[in-house]
Amino acid sequence: MTWTWWGVPGVVVLPISLGLALFLARTLSVGQVNRRLATVLVLEGLSASLTLGFLFYLPDPNHVRVAVALGMCAWTALQFQYLSFLGVAVDTPLVRPFSTAFGRRTLSVMSVLGGVLILLNPQFIVGELYDPGWAPWNFQLTPMGSAIVASYAAMSFFGLIAALSAFLRADRGSSARNQALWFMIAFGFRDAFMAVLLGAYPILRPVPFWGDLVYNPIQALVYLIYQCLLAYAVLNNQLFDLDLKIKFALEKTTLGALIGGGFFVGSELLEGLVPIDSTILGLIVAAVIVAFLRPVERVVSNALGRLLSGVEDSPQYRESRKLRVYRGALEGAVDDGVIHEQERAVLDVLREQLEITTAEAQRLEDDIVGRGGCVQGQV
């Protein structure tokens, strides 16, 4: 097995995808949405890691062909499962056909058939292998393979339009509107990149170095960021302290990266400019970083404050987040007009975990019922 950093982003996508999928599958509320998103994340992780990561470490061309075939198989099945996810994730007539029992079964059958067809006939979509110079092997797509990638781009654009439609239809301040907004952010981020990627393929892909860079590690990084945004879109209305944890993690990891980067860059610069002992060099760099740490911390905190506006670790914020999460679960439960017995049991457990009083829960339920969220007498 050979080493190349080009495959690292693609390989990393798989454990991140599987971790997010496992977490979503074990989350208590919004079962259908979470389970289908988990399926999408697993298929995306497999397709990206096999076609943009693991194949670069395989010296045997036969093993490379197997990895690419499995990756494209997952890629094909993903498109139908993605539509199935949209059918339950966004409330808009555009995805209504995918939300029915017949629509879900049809998409599942097409997902299996499409994946098996590609797996048995990979030569239809994968061209000859070639030596890119930075890895033992890479592959190019046939015209049919390019068509599958283009259909994925079209599906992504459809998801963006569906999220926009759901956002415009949802009530202001509702959990559905907030979730649709984050769906638009996730889909828009990915679609903007895919549009450039596919539109510039004939021009950019043959360019030495840059073609490989954009269509391999950078593409894998885009998938990773998109998956995290999509998972956040779903979990934002299910975990009351998610925003606080994300803000804390961003602050610490960003500052840590700045400090580490400062030591590295400072050391390299000073080593090239001043021929002094490494211990003295380290002390100088440390002094510089300490001097600038406070201003950097303020800049990072201000930037995160704008990104996560209103997120603060205070009793008022925690209380409002708990109520928002419970309201989101209520809206999901009454989506079909009735709170069923199993949904009621889930809501009771969630209410106890969030420490929401019965009176507060009833007030939220009455508010949703008053807006026509469910049928009176069936809650």
Secondary structure by P-SEA (a helix, b strand, c coil): ccccccaaaaaaaaaaaaaaaaaaaacccaaaaaaaaaaaaaaaaaaaaaacccccccccaaaaaaaaaaaaaaaaaaaaaaaaaaacccccccccccccaaaaaaaaaaaaaaaaaaaaccccccccccccccccbbbbbcaaaaaaaaaaaaaaaaaaaaaaaaaaacccccaaaaaaaaaaaaaaaaaaaaaaaaaaccccccccaaaaaaacaaaaaaaaaaaaaaaaaaacccccaaaaaaaaaaaaaaaaaaaaaaaaaaaaaaaacccccaaaaaaaaaaaaaaaaaaaaaaaaaaaaaaaccccccaaaaaaaaaaaaaaaaaaaaccccccaaaaaaaaaaaaaacccaaaaaaaaaaaaaacccccccc
